[in-house]
């Protein structure tokens, strides 16, 4: 009887607008049902008890903005092949939604987020650690486009927040994680780089497509 492999966790880290979700989409598109997706974004601390004015002044670019206990519990369940309930977060209001979703494990669990490798204990759960490099200027352009379309922001407010908190926190907490990554992806990511990453993930997890 063949022993079933435990799911392999792939972490994709990079600054806001660095292409983490894009890269995770590429892996999922190539590997289909072999992949389950998880985002650290769903684990931001619920701020619904605060007034809109106070929420707007919070620093959401510091690791303390995340409910790490809940995130760690979910990662451990998935790494042991167990289904788990995932919270849902709404960025427009900085609050946790009442509804949740259930994530079923797959041979590959692809997780994207700003600070996945910041904590040593959580970092060890990832078999493959990927970091996406991207210039601040390009990240800002992408963030402006996203936040205006999806979060009802203005160009001025997005730009102000980026240079006031996003980039300083990036330098302090996000960028240093590149040192512990197994794979570095540059902003001009080629199709061959994506293919190599897909083949590496398949090899490590022992999956066939």
Protein Blocks (a to p, Z undefined) as FASTA:
>chain_A
ZZddddddddddddehiommmmmmmmmmmnmmmpccddfklmcccfklpcfklmmmpcfk
bfklpcfklmmmmmmmmmnopacddddddfklopacfbdcdddddfbdcdddfklmmpmk
lmmmpmbdcdddddfklmmmmmmmmmmmmnopafklmmmmmmmmmmmmmmmmmmmmmmmp
mbdcdfklcfklmmmmmmmmmmmnopaZZ
